[in-house]
Amino acid sequence: MTASTAPPPAPGDGRPGQGPASAEGDSTGVLAGLRSRWALAAAATLLYWFAAHSLRPLVTLRLDELGASDAKTGLIVAAYSFVSLFVALPAGRVVDRLGVFRVLGAALVGMALIGIGYALATTPDHIFVLQVVNGVVELFVWLALQAMVSHAGSGSFLTRQLSLFSLAWGVGIAVGPILGAAVYARYGFAPLGGLYAGLSLLALVGLLVPDQGLRQHQAPSAEQRSSAATVRRITARPAVKGVLLSSFVALYVNSIKMSFYPLFLERAGLSVPRIGVLLSVIGVASLAVRVVLPAALRRWDPGSVLVWSMWASVLPIAVTPWLGAYWALAAAAALIGLGYGVNPPVTVQLMALHTEPAERGLAMGLRVTSNRLAQVAQPLVFGALISTVGMAAAFPASGVLLGALTLWAGSEASRMSLPAAEPP
């Protein structure tokens, strides 16, 4: 990574693109991160994921309530990711060229309007249109947030900000489903749209992060103006290949959790609040694992940690239909969360370490493309499997596919390496 030529800031300054001159008194990455103005970026991340996970897992229940067939439900769920799959790379370039803050502000306002749309939607066709638009709008928000935090500095300061970013991410995933399920069970689906809109507007606090350090990275070089050449250069790196494979598997599992997992549990006789608890167990576990993740990364290489985290998610989701007892479902949910929780912080950090600042938006676009591909493939494949072998058999059948991809990722991980880390 190229060092900044600007004068070093005072300790704890937290200016974008710079790290603090000293890390004295830094007992934990998260607590140190809270002392920086970059904590506002983490707050925006928390609210974004809180909004998304309070509403999206319950879309399938709303569609079932409206009488949509399983096949149509699969298509509508896939619509969220389908269009955004094709615009993720151009969207990354838009973030690089227009700047994080312009994109983030416009996209968050768009999320608020979409939340109102969900509140007013009364047919599956209405929800289909909202899913298409929301997939693109949330894509821009998430790309901008990732690009923002990746510019938070270097060395130990970047690590601290990524720790806080990851914590906020996990808290949003953990808290969103249980609150969303409670609101849905008591008041219905429409108030969830209002909650989503309100949280999206609150996330605008992320725009208060100072941006002077980001602007120096917004003008691509002549070589970087060719997106195709940049993509080829980035994807040739073993670490990036590992990131893309692990992101696909993690998001495929997460897409099951956000779609047919709650529907399967409801049809198995679980109440909506108990389903919400299981979804939150996944979120809490994904948050808890981030406490021990730094120690795991000091002991094992990131590639191995990523591969084991993939297996931790794939195996429990594959055997879900055979887990009759609620405690067994809760244990499996915890394992799914542990596996998923490792993926985001490790893959975002690997992308930050293995890409240049001016290609960061495009690099994050690549990562999100892998995510969106999984989100598009999962409901289509799962819906097709349900139509042929039934919903219960669709879980282990998907596990076979994901297991094969995990083996491939293990092969790539054996060639993965990290740049030398700066001392904390």
N, C-alpha and C positions, 0 to 999 in steps of 0.2 A: 504494500500500500504506500502511496506517495505521501510523504509528510507535508503538513501545511507549512507555508512560509510566513504566516501571520505571527505576530508576537504571541508568546504563550500567555494564556489568561491567568488570572489569579486563582489560587486554589478554590475549588468549588464554584468557579464562575459558570461552568456548564455551557459555554457558548457553542453553537453548532460548529462541527468540523474541528473542534478542539477538545482536548482533554484537560483536566485540572493539572496544575503543576505539581500538586502533591495529593497523596491519597491518605494522609494522616488521619487517624481516627476512623478509618473505614473498616468497621467490624463485619458488615455484610454488604453484598452488592446491592440488595434491594433498599436497605436503609440509606446507604450513601446516595443511591439514585434519587430518593425522595427529597434530598437537599438541593437538587438541581431543578432549574426551570423546565428541564426536559421531562419532569414528572407530568407536565400537562399533556405531553404526547401519550404517556401511559394512561392518563385519565380518558383521553379520547378513545384509545384502544379498548379500555374497559367498557365504556358506554357502547361502542360499536358492537362488541361481541355480546354484551348483555342484550342489546336490542335484537340482534340476529337470532340468538338462541332462545329468546323468550317467545318468538313467533314461528320461525321456520319449522321446528320439529312438530308443530301442531297443525301445519297446513294439511297434512294427510288426513288428520282427524276431521278437519273442517270439510275436506273434499268427500270423505266418507259420509259425513252428515248431510251433504248436499246431493248424495246419490251417485257420485262418480264411480265407475267401475275400476277394478284394480289396474287394468291396462291403461285407462285414461289417467288414473292417479299417477302411474309411472311416467307417462308422457308429460304431465303438468309439472311433476317434480323435476324431471330432466330439463324442462324449459328454462328453469332458473340458471342452469349452467351452459346450455347449448350455445346461445348467441355469444355469451362472454368468452367461451372457449376460443372463438375465432378473433376476438378483439383484444385478448389479453396482451399479446406482444405489441400491437399498435398502441394500446393503452399505456404500456410501460414507456414507450417512446414519448407519448404525450406528457406523461409525468416528468420525464427528463427535460422536455423542451419548454413546457408551460410553467413548470414549477410545482412543487408539492402543495403549496398553500392555496393556489387558485383551484387546482383540481379537487383538493379535499373539501374546500368550502362549498363548491358547486355540488359535489356529489352528496354531501351530508344534507343539504337542502333538498336534493332529489329524494333521498331516503325518507325524509319527513313527509313529503308529498305522497310517496308510495305507501307509507303507513296509513295515511288517510284513505287511500284507495283500498287497502285491505279491509279497513273498517267498514267501508261501504259496499264491498263486493258481495253479491248474492247468488252467483252462479259459478260453476266450474270454469266457464269460459272467461269470466272476469278475472278469476284467480290466475288463469293461464297467461293472460296479457301482463298482469302484475308480476308474475314470476319471471317472464322474459326481461322486462324493464329492470326489475330489481336485481337480477343477476349482473347486469352491466353496471348499474349504479354502485352496488356494493363492491364490485370489482375495482372501480376507481378509488373508492375509499380505502380499501385494503392495500392496494398498490401504493397509494400515497403515504399511508401510515408506515408501511415497511420501509419505503425509501427514506422517509423522515428519520426514523430511528437508526437506520444504517449509516446516516451522516452525523451521528451524535458525537463522534470523536474517534479515538483509536486506543488500542491497548486496554489497560484496566478500566479506563473511563467508559469506553464502548461496552466492555463486558458488563459493567454495572448497569448501564442504561438498558442493555438487552435483558438483564435479569429482571429489571422492573417492568419492562415491556412484556416479557413472558409471563410474569406474575399477573399483570393486569389482564392479559389475554386469557389466562386460565381461570381467573376469578369470574370474568364475564361468562365463560362457558359453563362454569359450575353453578352460578346463581341464576342465570337466565332461564333454564328449563323449569326449575322448580317454581319460580315466580310465575312464569308463563302458564304452566299447568294449573296453578292455583287460580289465576285470573280466568282461564278458560273454563274450569270446572264451576266456578261461582257465577261468572258474568257472561260467558260465551266468548265467541271469537272476535267480535267487533272491537271490544275494549283493548284487545291485544294490539290492534292496528294503531290505536291512539297512544298506547305505551311505547310502541316502536317509534312513532313519529316524535314523541317527546324526548326519548333518549337520544335520537339522532340529532335533534337540535342542541341538546346539552353537550354532545360530543364536539360541537364547534369550539369548545374551550381549547382544543388542540391547536387552533390557529393562533393562539397567543404565544406559542413557542417562538423565540426569536429566530429569524431566518437568514441573518447575514452570512453565516457560514455555509448555507446551502446554495446560495446564488452562484458561488464560484464554480459549482459543478453542473450548471444548467446548460452550458454551451458545448455540444458534442464536437469532438475533433473531426477532421475530414474523414479519417478512417472509420470513426464511429457513426458517421452519417449513413453508412450502409448497414441497415439493420440485419440483412442476410449474412453479411460477413461477420458482424459482431456475434450473431447467434451461433454461427459455425465455430467461432473462436471460443466462445463461452462453453458450449456443449462438448467440446473436445476435452475438457478438463475432467479427470476421473471424479473429483469431488462433486462437480455439478451433476454428472450422470447419476451418482449415488443419491444426491438430493432429489432429482426428478423422479427416480424410481420409488424412493421411500415416501415422497410426498403423494404420489399416485396411490400407493397402498393405504397410507394413513387416511387420505381423503375419501377413498372408496369405503373404508370401514366407517368413517365419520358420516358419510352420506347414507349408509344403511341406518346408522343411529338416528339420523335426522328424518328418515322416511319410513321404511317398512318395519324397522325395529319396534317403534311404538305401536304401529298398526297390528303387528303380530301379537304383541303383549296384550293389547286391548281385546283382540279376538280370543286370546287364551284365558280371558276372564279377569285380568287385572284392571283395577280402577284407574282413572286418569291421574289422580294424585300419586298413587303408587308407581305409575309409569314415570311421572315427573321426578320422583325420588331416585329411581334407577338412572334416569338421564343425568341427574345431578351427582350421583355417585361417580359416574364416568367423568364429569367435570371436576369434581373434588379430587379424584385420583390423579387426573391430568395436572392438577395444580400441585398436589402434594409431591409428586415425583420430581418437580423442579427444585425442591429443597435439597434433594440428595444428588441431583444431576451433576453439579460441579464436581463433587467428589468422584462420581462415576467416570467423568471425563478425564480426571487426573489419573485414574487407575487404568482405564481402557481407552483405546483410540476411538474417535468419533464414529468411524465406519462400523465398528463392531457394535457400539451402543445403538446406532440407528437400526442395524439389522435385528438385534435382539428385541428392540422395541416394536419392530414390525411383527415379529412372531407373537409378541405379547398381546397384540391387538387381533391378529388374524385367527389364532386358535380359539379364543373364547367366543368370538362372534360366530365362528363356524359351528360350534356345538350348542349354541343358545337354544334351539328347539328341543334339545334333550335334557334341559335343566328345568325340572318341574318345580322344585322348591324355590321359594322366594329368596332364601339366603344364598342358594346357589346362583341364581340370577344376579344377586347383588355382588357376589364374589367375582363372577365373570365380568360384570360391569366395571368393577374396580380394576381388573387386569386390562380391559380395553382402554380405560382411561390412563393407566400407567403407560401403556404402549404409545397411545396417541400423544400424551403430554411431553414425551421426549422429542418428538419430531419437530415441532415448530421452532423452539429456541435453537436447536442444533442446526437445522437446515437454514434458518435465517442468518445465523452467524457464519456458517460455511459460505453462503452466498456473499456476505459482506467481506469475508476474508479473501475470496477467490475471484472477485470482480473489481474493476476500477470504479471510482466514484461517478464518472460521467456515463457509465453503462449500467449503473445500479438499477434504474427504473426498468430497463429492458431485462436485466437479470431477474428481478423480482417478477416481471411479466412472464418469463419462462417458467418460474416456479409455480405461479398461479395458473398458467396454461396446463401444467401437469395436474394441478388440483382440479381445475374445471373439467379436464378430460375424464378424470375419475368420477366427478359428480354427474357428468352426462352419461357415462357408461353404466354406472351402478343402477339407476332406476330402469334404464332400458333393458339391461341384462337381467336384472332381478325380476322385472315385470314379465319378461319372456319366460324366465324359469318358472315363475308362479303359474303361468298359463299352461306349462307343459308338465311340470313335476310337482307343483304345489308349493305353497309358501314355506312350509317347514323344510323341505328338501333344498330350497333355494339358498339357505344359509350355508350348509356344508359344500354345496356346489360352488358357491362364490369363494369359499375357503380354499378349494383346490386351485382356482385361478390365482388368488392372492398369494398362496404358498409358492407357486411357480415364480411369480414376480419377486418374491422375497429371496428365493434362491439366486435369481439373477442379480439382485441388489447385493447379495453377499459376495458374488464374484467381483462386482465393481468395487465393493468396499475393500477388498484385499489390495487394490491399487490406490486407495484414497490416502491422501496425506494432508497435513495442516502446515501452514507457515509457522515458523518459530514464534511462540507466544511471548509477548512482553511480560516482564515480571509485574505482579500486582502492586 
